[in-house]
Amino acid sequence: MQKFMITDTSDVVRKVGKRILSELDFLVSEAGSAHEALACCQVDLPDYIIVDSGMDGALDLISGIRAMENGKAVKIYYCVVEADLKKLMAGKRAGATDFLLKPFDRKILTAVFGNRAIAA
């Protein structure tokens, strides 16, 4: 089973994402801050992580994961509220694999991650 972490300051976003991704057969963990996420990643690096762009330390979290042993293998999705080119480029420079628009829902998460859990 592939591991997935949702990092967002919103409890609701984390709970909804966890429910949907768990139904797609991911083992999902949550972090409410960049500091908490980095500490969890140092113990158990996920295969996938969603990082909320509005969270303090989001870019540092991405670059911190990339600096870890095996950190380059993690698929990091930088979650933005709007397609702001400056913000997207900052995420890409920090090491984001791809982007998600927020708010996400079952349709979006299933389209992006549905067959990845099965393929593992």
N, C-alpha and C positions, 0 to 999 in steps of 0.2 A: 504494500500500500504506500503510495507516495504521500509525502508530508507537505503540508501547506500552512503558511502563517498569514494571518490577516493583521496588519498593523494599522490601527486607526484610533483616533481619540474618541470616536463615537461608539458607545456600547451597542447601539442599535445596528449600526453598519456592521460591526464585528459579528453580532449574533445572527443577523440575516445572512451574511456571507458564509458563516460557519455552517448554518443549517443547509444552505444550498450546496456548498462544496462537499459536505459530509455525505449528502445524498448521491453525489457523483463519485463516491468511494475514495475521497481523500481523507487522510488523518489530519484534522485541522486544529491548529493552536491559535491563540489570540495574544496580542500585545496592545496595550493602550498608550504606549509612548515609544519613542525611538530608543530610549535608554533600556527599557524593558525588553524590546525586541532584540537589541544587540546582545544583551545578557543571555537571552534564550538561545540565540543563534550560536553563541560560543559553546553552549552545552550540546545542542542538537540542531544542526543546520537543516533547514527545510529544503525541499526540492523547488518549491514555488513560494513567493512572498508578494503580497500586495502592500505597497507603502503609500499611505495617504500624503499627498504633496503639501497639504495644509498643516501637517504636524510639525512641531518644532524639532529640528534635527533630522528631517527626512532625508536630505541629501547626504548628510554625514553617515546615516544608517546604511544607505546604499553603498557608499564608498567603503565603509567599515566591513560590510559583508564581502565585498569584492577583494578586500585585503586579507581575508581569512583563508586558511588552507581549504581547498575545495570551494571557495567562495565564488569562483568564476563559473561554476557549474549551476549555481542557483538561478532560476528564472525569476527576475525581479520586475514586477509590474508597478509602475509609477502611476498612481491614481489621481487624476486631475478633474476639476469641476468644469473647466472649459479648455478648448484646444488653444491655449496660449503658447505661441511658438517659443517665447523666451523661457517659460517654465518647462516646456517639453525638452528644449535643448539642454537646460541645466540638469534635468533628470538623466538625459542620455550621457552627458559628460560625466556624471557621477557614477554611471554604470548600469542604468536601467536597461532591461532587455526590451521592454515594450511598455505600452501605456494603456490605461483603462479610463473611460469617462465615468464620472460619478454623478448621480447615483447609479450604481449597477443593480441589476435585478436577475432573476432566474434565467431569463432568456439570454442575457448578455454573458453571464458566467457559464451557462451550458454551452453556448456557441464557442467561447474562447477555450474553456477547459474540459468540456465533456468527454471528448475522445482521448484526451491526454491521460486521464486517470485509467481508462480502459487499456490503453496501449502499454502501460507500465508493467 
